[in-house]
Amino acid sequence: MHTLIVDRYHGLGNDYLVAAEGPAMTADFARAVCDRHRGVGSDGVLEPADPGPADYGVRIWNPDGSIAEKSGNGLRIFAQWLVDVRHAPRRFSVWTGVCLVHCDVGDDVIAVDMGHASFEPVDVPVLADAPLLDGALPGGPWKVCAVGLGNPHCVVFVDDPDAVPWRAWGAALEVHPSFPNRTNVQIAAVTGRASVDVRVWERGAGETAASGSSACAVASAAVRTGRLAPGKIMVTMPGGALSVDVGPGYALRLVGPVERVGRVVLDGDWVKRRLGAA
């Protein structure tokens, strides 16, 4: 009754568990499952959910028990899982509870149309009177670009991400009072005519090897600030590279690989104890 079966995937080292079978997630239960020492360990849990206006639905749990509105890597992983396990067609839509996205699952890569980036403060959200584009925020030396993708992002452009204390900046900016819903943070450097190098600090997860929505936020901010031209931009992170196509109106298409690791069957007594503590 209490058995939980999860499928593990990763996108460039950004790993997620898909709750294939078992009891409904709760915040406490998600934290327990994501714990890398006392649970299975992951950067989040993807739970099949009400499809709403789409073909399929997903609830995206962060490892701190909060729910994310959107995750580029999470959505690409969920799309691959739908094809692998639910035998979904290779083109379909997914509802996250907040956002609707369209997915294409190929033989080697998964593409997700991530919607449009917005720089309007209300869409991020960020407490500002006008779009923050290399704007100052109190509490540090950073100049930030605030980007809304259905979830909040804070991009800081520097000459070299590893030459600044980017983890400390990420931790501070994630909970900065200017972001009422907290924020994902990216420390980025333009490295070529269509390439950027990025370090990622995710809301509710901390440092991660890669992030799809972060890649989209950086690419759109680079175009909006004139650092890069629209079109395909290669976003390199510690875990690898993703391609982001920035189109008219900051429409975003994210493309990259996903790898299935395997299936984990959690001990029924462990699940029962964690549900009892929830």
C-alpha positions as CSV (number, residue, x, y, z in Angstrom):
1,M,0.0,0.0,0.0
2,H,2.8,2.4,0.9
3,T,5.3,1.3,-1.7
4,L,6.7,4.2,-3.8
5,I,8.3,3.6,-7.2
6,V,10.3,6.4,-8.6
7,D,12.2,6.7,-12.0
8,R,15.4,8.6,-11.9
9,Y,16.5,10.7,-14.8
10,H,18.9,13.6,-15.2
11,G,19.4,16.4,-17.6
12,L,23.1,17.4,-17.6
13,G,23.4,16.3,-14.0
14,N,20.3,18.1,-12.9
15,D,18.5,15.0,-11.5
16,Y,14.8,14.4,-10.9
17,L,12.7,11.6,-9.6
18,V,9.4,10.9,-11.4
19,A,6.8,9.5,-9.0
20,A,5.7,6.6,-11.1
21,E,3.6,4.7,-8.6
22,G,2.6,5.3,-4.9
23,P,1.1,7.7,-2.5
24,A,0.6,11.4,-3.2
25,M,3.4,13.7,-2.4
26,T,3.4,16.2,0.5
27,A,6.0,18.8,1.3
28,D,7.5,16.7,4.1
29,F,7.4,13.6,2.0
30,A,9.1,15.4,-1.0
31,R,11.9,16.6,1.3
32,A,12.4,13.1,2.7
33,V,12.6,11.5,-0.8
34,C,15.0,14.2,-2.1
35,D,17.4,13.9,0.9
36,R,20.7,12.7,-0.6
37,H,21.7,11.0,2.7
38,R,18.5,9.6,4.2
39,G,16.4,9.3,1.1
40,V,16.8,8.6,-2.6
41,G,18.3,12.0,-3.3
42,S,17.5,14.4,-6.2
43,D,17.0,18.0,-7.2
44,G,13.3,17.5,-7.2
45,V,10.3,15.2,-7.7
46,L,8.0,15.2,-10.7
47,E,4.5,14.0,-9.8
48,P,1.9,13.3,-12.5
49,A,-1.0,15.6,-11.9
50,D,-4.2,17.0,-13.4
51,P,-3.6,17.8,-17.1
52,G,-5.9,20.9,-16.9
53,P,-5.9,22.4,-20.5
54,A,-3.1,20.1,-21.7
55,D,-2.5,16.5,-22.7
56,Y,-0.6,15.8,-19.5
57,G,0.0,17.4,-16.1
58,V,2.9,17.5,-13.7
59,R,3.5,19.0,-10.2
60,I,7.2,20.0,-9.7
61,W,8.4,19.6,-6.1
62,N,11.6,21.3,-5.1
63,P,13.9,19.4,-2.6
64,D,12.9,21.9,0.2
65,G,9.2,20.9,-0.2
66,S,8.1,23.9,-2.2
67,I,6.5,23.7,-5.6
68,A,8.0,25.2,-8.7
69,E,5.9,26.8,-11.4
70,K,8.2,25.7,-14.2
71,S,11.5,23.7,-14.7
72,G,13.0,23.4,-18.1
73,N,15.0,20.3,-17.3
74,G,12.2,18.9,-15.2
75,L,9.8,19.3,-18.1
76,R,12.2,17.7,-20.5
77,I,12.7,14.8,-18.1
78,F,8.9,14.4,-17.6
79,A,8.4,14.5,-21.4
80,Q,11.0,11.6,-21.9
81,W,9.4,9.7,-19.0
82,L,5.9,10.0,-20.6
83,V,7.3,8.5,-23.8
84,D,9.2,5.8,-22.0
85,V,6.6,4.7,-19.4
86,R,3.2,6.0,-20.5
87,H,4.0,5.5,-24.2
88,A,2.9,9.0,-25.1
89,P,3.2,10.3,-28.6
90,R,6.4,12.3,-29.3
91,R,4.6,15.7,-29.4
92,F,2.3,16.8,-26.7
93,S,1.5,19.5,-24.2
94,V,2.1,19.6,-20.4
95,W,0.4,21.7,-17.7
96,T,2.4,22.5,-14.6
97,G,-0.5,24.0,-12.7
98,V,0.6,27.5,-13.7
99,C,2.1,27.2,-17.2
100,L,1.3,25.2,-20.4
101,V,4.3,24.1,-22.5
102,H,4.7,22.1,-25.7
103,C,7.2,19.2,-25.9
104,D,8.9,17.3,-28.7
105,V,10.7,14.1,-27.8
106,G,13.4,13.1,-30.4
107,D,15.8,10.2,-30.4
108,D,18.7,12.2,-28.9
109,V,17.2,15.5,-27.6
110,I,14.0,16.8,-26.0
111,A,12.7,20.2,-27.0
112,V,10.3,22.3,-24.9
113,D,8.7,25.5,-26.0
114,M,9.1,27.5,-22.8
115,G,6.7,30.4,-23.6
116,H,7.8,34.0,-23.6
117,A,10.2,35.7,-21.2
118,S,9.0,38.9,-19.6
119,F,10.9,41.7,-18.0
120,E,7.9,43.5,-16.6
121,P,8.3,43.6,-12.8
122,V,4.8,42.2,-12.2
123,D,5.5,39.2,-14.3
124,V,8.7,38.2,-12.5
125,P,7.6,39.2,-9.8
126,V,10.1,41.8,-8.5
127,L,9.5,44.9,-6.4
128,A,10.6,47.6,-8.9
129,D,9.0,50.5,-10.7
130,A,10.5,49.6,-14.1
131,P,12.2,46.5,-15.6
132,L,15.4,45.7,-13.9
133,L,18.0,45.5,-16.6
134,D,21.5,45.6,-15.1
135,G,19.8,47.3,-12.2
136,A,21.2,47.7,-8.7
137,L,19.8,46.0,-5.7
138,P,20.8,46.8,-2.1
139,G,22.9,44.4,-0.2
140,G,25.7,43.6,-2.7
141,P,27.8,44.7,-5.6
142,W,25.6,43.0,-8.2
143,K,23.7,44.5,-11.2
144,V,20.8,42.3,-11.9
145,C,18.3,41.5,-14.7
146,A,15.0,40.3,-13.4
147,V,13.2,37.8,-15.8
148,G,9.8,36.2,-15.6
149,L,9.3,32.8,-17.3
150,G,6.3,31.7,-15.3
151,N,8.9,31.4,-12.5
152,P,11.2,34.1,-11.3
153,H,14.8,34.6,-12.3
154,C,17.7,37.0,-11.4
155,V,20.6,37.1,-13.9
156,V,23.9,38.7,-13.0
157,F,26.3,39.3,-15.8
158,V,30.0,39.2,-14.9
159,D,33.3,38.8,-16.7
160,D,34.0,35.4,-15.1
161,P,31.5,33.6,-12.9
162,D,34.3,31.7,-11.0
163,A,36.0,35.0,-10.2
164,V,33.1,36.1,-7.9
165,P,31.6,34.4,-4.9
166,W,28.7,33.2,-6.9
167,R,27.3,30.7,-4.4
168,A,27.1,33.4,-1.7
169,W,25.5,35.8,-4.2
170,G,23.0,33.1,-5.2
171,A,22.1,32.3,-1.6
172,A,21.6,36.0,-0.9
173,L,19.7,36.9,-4.0
174,E,17.4,33.9,-3.8
175,V,15.8,35.3,-0.6
176,H,16.4,39.0,-1.4
177,P,13.3,41.1,-0.3
178,S,12.9,42.5,-3.7
179,F,11.7,39.1,-4.9
180,P,8.5,38.3,-3.0
181,N,8.4,34.7,-4.2
182,R,12.1,34.2,-3.9
183,T,14.0,33.7,-7.1
184,N,16.3,31.5,-9.1
185,V,19.8,33.0,-9.6
186,Q,22.2,32.8,-12.5
187,I,25.7,34.2,-12.6
188,A,26.7,34.5,-16.3
189,A,29.4,35.6,-18.7
190,V,29.1,36.1,-22.4
191,T,31.8,33.9,-24.0
192,G,31.2,34.3,-27.8
193,R,28.8,35.7,-30.4
194,A,26.2,33.2,-29.4
195,S,27.4,31.6,-26.2
196,V,27.3,32.1,-22.5
197,D,28.8,30.4,-19.4
198,V,26.6,30.1,-16.4
199,R,26.6,29.1,-12.7
200,V,23.2,28.2,-11.3
201,W,21.6,28.7,-7.9
202,E,18.1,27.3,-7.9
203,R,15.3,28.5,-5.7
204,G,14.6,25.7,-3.2
205,A,17.5,23.6,-4.4
206,G,20.7,25.7,-4.1
207,E,23.6,24.9,-6.5
208,T,22.7,22.7,-9.4
209,A,24.8,21.4,-12.3
210,A,22.4,22.7,-14.9
211,S,18.9,24.3,-15.2
212,G,16.8,24.6,-18.3
213,S,14.7,27.6,-17.2
214,S,17.9,29.3,-16.0
215,A,19.4,28.8,-19.4
216,C,16.3,30.4,-20.9
217,A,16.5,33.3,-18.5
218,V,20.1,34.0,-19.2
219,A,19.7,33.8,-23.0
220,S,16.7,36.1,-23.0
221,A,18.4,38.6,-20.7
222,A,21.5,38.6,-22.9
223,V,19.4,39.4,-25.9
224,R,17.3,42.0,-24.0
225,T,20.4,43.9,-22.8
226,G,22.0,43.8,-26.3
227,R,24.8,41.4,-25.3
228,L,23.8,38.8,-27.8
229,A,21.6,38.7,-30.9
230,P,18.3,36.8,-31.1
231,G,18.5,33.2,-32.4
232,K,20.2,30.1,-31.1
233,I,22.4,30.6,-28.1
234,M,24.5,27.9,-26.5
235,V,24.3,28.0,-22.7
236,T,27.1,26.1,-21.0
237,M,26.8,25.1,-17.3
238,P,28.9,22.8,-15.1
239,G,26.8,19.8,-16.2
240,G,27.0,20.6,-19.9
241,A,25.3,22.7,-22.6
242,L,21.7,23.5,-23.6
243,S,20.6,25.3,-26.7
244,V,18.1,28.1,-26.3
245,D,16.4,29.7,-29.4
246,V,15.3,33.2,-28.6
247,G,12.6,34.2,-31.0
248,P,10.3,37.2,-31.6
249,G,8.8,38.5,-28.4
250,Y,11.4,36.6,-26.5
251,A,9.7,33.3,-27.3
252,L,12.0,30.5,-26.0
253,R,12.7,27.0,-27.2
254,L,14.9,24.8,-25.1
255,V,16.7,21.8,-26.5
256,G,19.0,19.3,-24.9
257,P,19.6,15.7,-23.8
258,V,18.0,13.6,-21.0
259,E,19.3,10.3,-19.6
260,R,17.4,7.7,-17.8
261,V,19.3,6.2,-14.9
262,G,16.9,3.6,-13.6
263,R,14.0,2.7,-11.3
264,V,14.0,2.7,-7.5
265,V,11.5,0.9,-5.4
266,L,11.4,2.5,-1.9
267,D,11.0,0.3,1.1
268,G,7.3,0.2,2.2
269,D,8.2,0.7,5.9
270,W,10.4,3.7,5.1
271,V,7.6,5.2,3.1
272,K,5.0,4.6,5.8
273,R,7.3,6.2,8.5
274,R,7.8,9.3,6.3
275,L,4.1,9.6,5.5
276,G,3.4,9.2,9.2
277,A,5.8,12.1,10.0
278,A,4.2,14.3,7.3
